[in-house]
Amino acid sequence: MPEVQQVMFTNRELTEILVKQAGIREGKWVMMVQFNFAAANFGPTPEEMLPGAVAAIAGIGLQKAVAETPVGLAVDAAVVNPLST
């Protein structure tokens, strides 16, 4: 069997994982991503420089869903991380 080289998760799967990791058991939640942006000049030589931008992921977290949140983005913590009985 070949060695696994990549594992992909959907936004929903990541949100469920984060809800469980945070121990959240109630409410609807969405994943949020914090970006940092920077502008700079890029190029292989000084004569070939061009203005450009970089977007870096600074953090990933959870945010409580609001009424207007699309249903496909929200995860119900009571469903994905219920209290054990």
C-alpha positions in Angstrom: 0.0 0.0 0.0 1.5 3.4 -0.9 2.4 5.9 1.7 -0.2 8.8 2.1 1.3 12.1 0.9 -1.7 14.4 1.3 -4.8 14.6 3.3 -7.5 17.1 2.4 -10.4 18.4 4.5 -13.4 20.4 3.4 -14.4 23.7 5.2 -17.2 21.8 7.0 -14.8 19.0 8.1 -12.3 21.5 9.5 -15.1 23.4 11.3 -16.2 20.2 12.9 -12.7 19.3 14.0 -12.2 22.8 15.5 -15.5 22.6 17.4 -14.5 19.3 18.9 -11.0 20.5 19.7 -12.3 23.6 21.4 -14.8 21.5 23.4 -17.8 23.5 22.2 -21.1 21.7 22.7 -23.8 24.2 21.7 -24.5 26.8 19.2 -23.9 27.1 15.5 -20.3 28.0 14.4 -18.4 28.9 11.3 -14.7 28.7 10.5 -12.9 32.0 10.2 -9.5 32.7 8.7 -7.3 35.7 9.6 -5.2 37.0 6.7 -2.2 39.3 6.7 -1.5 41.2 3.6 1.7 42.8 2.4 2.7 44.7 -0.7 6.2 44.6 -2.2 8.2 44.7 -5.4 9.0 41.3 -6.8 11.2 40.1 -9.6 14.3 38.0 -10.5 16.4 41.1 -11.2 16.1 44.8 -10.4 15.2 45.5 -14.0 12.3 43.1 -14.0 10.7 44.2 -10.7 6.9 44.4 -10.6 4.6 45.5 -7.7 2.8 42.6 -6.1 1.1 41.4 -3.0 1.3 38.5 -0.6 -1.5 37.0 1.5 -0.5 34.9 4.5 -2.8 32.9 6.7 -2.2 34.2 10.2 -4.7 32.1 12.0 -7.7 29.9 11.8 -10.5 29.9 14.3 -14.2 29.7 15.0 -16.9 32.4 15.1 -20.5 32.1 16.3 -22.9 32.0 13.3 -25.4 34.7 12.9 -29.0 34.3 11.5 -27.8 35.4 8.0 -25.1 32.7 7.8 -25.5 30.4 4.9 -26.7 27.0 6.2 -23.9 25.2 4.3 -21.2 27.0 6.3 -22.6 26.6 9.8 -21.9 23.6 12.0 -24.2 22.8 14.9 -21.9 21.9 17.9 -24.7 20.0 19.6 -24.8 17.6 16.6 -21.1 17.2 15.9 -19.9 17.3 19.5 -22.8 16.1 21.7 -22.4 15.4 25.4 -21.7 11.8 26.2 -24.5 10.0 28.0 
